[in-house]
Amino acid sequence: MKKIIYLIILLFVSFGYAQTKNIDSLTVALAFQQTDASKIATSIELVEELYDHKDYNLALKYVLEADKLASKLNYIPGLGRIAYLKALIYNKKEDYLNAINHYTEAKTLYESLDDTLAIARINNQVGLIEISRGYYKQGLEHILSAINELEKRHLEKELKDTYKGLASAYFNNEKYDKAIEFNLKRLEIEDLNGDKNSVIEVIKNLAELYSLKKEHRKSIEYYERILMLNHINNDSIRSDILPKLGHEYVQYRDYDKAGLYLSESIDLNRKTKNIPGLIETLNNCGELNYKRGKTGLAKLRLVEANSLLKTNQDKTEELKNYLLLKIVDSIQHDYQRAFTWQSKYHNLKDSLKVAATALSTNKEGQIQGIEGFDTLQTGKNSKASYLNTPLSGDTKKKFDRLQIITYALLAAFVIVSTFLVLIYLNRDRRIKHTLDLEAKNEKIEIQNKAILEQSAHLENINNIKDRLFSIVSHDLKDSLTSINGFIDLLKDGSLTRQEFDRLIPELSENANNASLLLFNLLNWSKSQMQSLEPNATLFDIREVILDKIKLIEHKLVDKDIELIDNTLRDFVYADYSMVEIVIQNLLANAVKFTKAGDSITISNQINNGKSIISIEDTGIGISQTNIQKLFKSNTFSTRGTKNEKGTGLGLSICKELIDLNKGKIWVESIVNSGSTFFVELPKTQQESPELSLG
């Protein structure tokens, strides 16, 4: 490995030495050449070497000398190339005014030589300058007039920058499809060049563009492609990409994958102390958690992001943070805090709009633009002759008159500007007043929503109360009245021993009905009040089934029903008490809806890592119409084969308890042939990826 590193260093040193040696040899050759076209060619070659070597000051010195020589000989091809090189050098020095002047000069010379490639290159360079200064429309016009010539000649080195400029211009004009098109073209060239930094830059651009187009699957593909690249700054790249990838999975509604990526992002950004990446990750974690119903954890993450934003400003993430905090506080019914976040969101958004408007106005008001490039034809000699010509008397008078007019126009401009500023300030006050009214209206809407939610909650509680009273006053009252009647008859001595013995089964049935009713009623009311929380453990399901079979043995004998136990030892991961309730209800229902001579078969098996318990009977069955009502209504109930009564709560409770334990319950039935109830339960703890975010 060390040998390879030494070899790479040696190659770089050799390359730098070769470049320096070439520059030295050209400098020596230039000193001994005569004043002719060959000396101009050597000067141009030396300037190009210095330009490639990024020694722009020395390159400018030699190009100016070459310009004097070419002007003396009136060597047009040399003058054109020299003007082009001067423009390139001034462009690198960010002296755009001089750069444009020399591009104009070069274009005029190349037009006289009918050199279409040189003209295309000049138009391309001017377009790139315009785009870099924010003049996207003019930049597009220049580059598009040149691109066909560059593509026809496969000038990949120049096309790479051209495609980058076009993609940027189209992106800023919100023409995302065109921006994608030119990013893909650039990617082909960057892939061939093997520059990983440039490849990552283009792939990231494509991912962001597809995200803006809400094509989240494609955005995910490009972000994951970046993660697969082996790069020396791998931690830095991953800390930047992971929060964005997590966000895309949130938008794609794959919350498990989002949780995994955001969990890794939090750890990595904390380790690398990448605060901007951590802020973005925390915001995305907040969005993920509130969408998963974990508003407490969402609030925790968003508050942390908000505290970091106070010292690390990022207006985009700050806007997102305020919006998410408003949503979470609204869900938690903290409407006063929600209103505060909403106000901060709108204030920041408005200030950003004002700043963007001011920037746009400043660009439009700049006097020196590049729009006149195609019509500006002021060569070096013409400018010099214009400046050295003395003013005549008439010309001087005209010049003085022109100065007076200019001063008058400036005074008028100041007055008009003052009026415009006053109008703008007045408009700003009106906008602020309108926003205040909108904010108050939104606050009222939030309060109204809270009142409606509270009303709905109270109505639901009232319905539960009515249901409880109805059951207690009818079903439970009937069973208890019957039991009490038997006891009174026995106490008064109105029953003989033989009569009492005959009535014992009926008394037992009433007691069992009352017990099961109270059992279901208690669990149903708990579930309706949302107080049930599972306490999952690992236990043998067969033990539960055997215990519950004992409770119905007397009923099986009484109704002459055969019970077939095919269960095997199998462990499930669930709440023991809740599973007991479910098995007891299903066995009681099976007995209730079977006749003398029927059978009940209990079995269990393993399927796809889950335990499935089935309770099958050969009873009266259930119609398809009634199957649709079983697990959805708290009021659906039918009489058993011996006229047994129920509350319609049992299966509703079963469904809620199985859901709480991350299981499933369903039924298959044929009328007059019997029914089979299935319960699926997990065998291991069910982990959620988002838990790691806490």
Summary of the structure (lengths in Angstrom):
residues: 694
radius of gyration: 41.9
end to end distance: 42.0
largest distance: 147.5
contacts: 2072
relative contact order: 0.04
helix: 74%
strand: 7%
